[in-house]
Amino acid sequence: MKTFVAEVPQFFLPNGNAKPMLVDLPVDSEADYIAMTKAGYHFEAEVLRSGAVSLTISNHDTDFDTALVVNGPGVVGILTDMLKRRLWENVIS
């Protein structure tokens, strides 16, 4: 499977410091990723105390799509699904 690299800032316990993470996503999601970033949105990930990961598409003020997933290979599928939904396009200015 062909992939592209997406940046996903990950916030860590205990103080919420962020570290940029690079994730390989399927290349058929690349156009959606580019559209998301051009519109001023980005991914964020936060590892919770439970070990689960909270994933969001955000514009720094508001989360427009969110998902909770077990940390592991399923993260890629969820990020891809979030891009396909393109919820950032439903924002009323």
C-alpha positions as CSV (number, residue, x, y, z in Angstrom):
1,M,0.0,0.0,0.0
2,K,1.3,3.4,-0.9
3,T,1.4,6.0,1.9
4,F,2.2,9.6,2.6
5,V,3.3,11.1,5.9
6,A,0.9,13.2,8.0
7,E,1.9,15.2,11.0
8,V,-0.1,14.5,14.2
9,P,1.0,16.5,17.3
10,Q,0.7,14.1,20.3
11,F,0.1,15.4,23.8
12,F,1.6,13.5,26.7
13,L,0.8,13.0,30.3
14,P,1.3,14.3,32.9
15,N,1.7,18.0,31.8
16,G,0.3,17.9,28.2
17,N,3.5,18.7,26.5
18,A,3.2,18.1,22.7
19,K,5.6,16.3,20.4
20,P,5.1,16.2,16.6
21,M,4.5,12.6,15.5
22,L,4.6,11.4,11.9
23,V,2.1,8.9,10.7
24,D,1.9,7.0,7.4
25,L,-1.6,7.2,6.0
26,P,-2.9,5.7,2.8
27,V,-2.1,7.8,-0.2
28,D,-5.7,7.9,-1.3
29,S,-6.3,10.2,1.8
30,E,-3.6,12.7,0.9
31,A,-5.9,15.1,-1.0
32,D,-8.2,15.2,2.1
33,Y,-5.3,15.8,4.4
34,I,-4.1,18.7,2.2
35,A,-7.6,20.2,2.0
36,M,-7.8,20.0,5.8
37,T,-4.5,21.7,6.4
38,K,-5.2,24.4,3.8
39,A,-8.5,25.1,5.5
40,G,-6.5,25.8,8.8
41,Y,-7.2,22.5,10.6
42,H,-4.9,19.8,11.9
43,F,-4.9,16.5,13.7
44,E,-4.2,16.2,17.4
45,A,-3.7,13.1,19.5
46,E,-3.7,12.7,23.3
47,V,-2.8,9.5,25.1
48,L,-5.3,9.2,28.0
49,R,-4.6,7.7,31.5
50,S,-6.6,4.6,30.3
51,G,-4.1,4.0,27.5
52,A,-6.7,4.9,24.9
53,V,-6.0,7.7,22.4
54,S,-8.2,10.7,21.8
55,L,-7.9,11.9,18.2
56,T,-9.3,15.2,16.9
57,I,-9.3,17.5,13.9
58,S,-9.0,21.0,15.4
59,N,-8.4,24.6,14.5
60,H,-6.8,25.4,17.9
61,D,-10.2,26.8,19.2
62,T,-12.6,24.0,18.4
63,D,-12.5,20.3,17.8
64,F,-14.5,19.5,14.6
65,D,-14.2,15.7,14.7
66,T,-13.1,13.4,17.5
67,A,-12.6,9.7,18.0
68,L,-11.5,7.5,20.8
69,V,-9.4,4.5,19.9
70,V,-7.2,1.8,21.5
71,N,-3.6,2.8,21.0
72,G,-2.1,0.7,18.2
73,P,-2.6,0.0,14.5
74,G,-6.2,1.0,14.5
75,V,-5.2,4.7,14.8
76,V,-4.4,4.8,11.1
77,G,-7.8,3.6,10.1
78,I,-9.5,6.1,12.3
79,L,-7.5,9.1,11.1
80,T,-8.3,8.0,7.5
81,D,-12.0,7.8,8.3
82,M,-11.9,11.3,9.9
83,L,-10.3,12.7,6.8
84,K,-13.0,11.1,4.6
85,R,-15.8,12.7,6.7
86,R,-14.4,16.2,5.9
87,L,-16.4,17.7,8.8
88,W,-14.3,20.9,8.7
89,E,-16.2,21.7,5.5
90,N,-19.4,22.0,7.5
91,V,-18.2,25.0,9.5
92,I,-20.4,28.1,9.2
93,S,-18.3,31.2,9.1
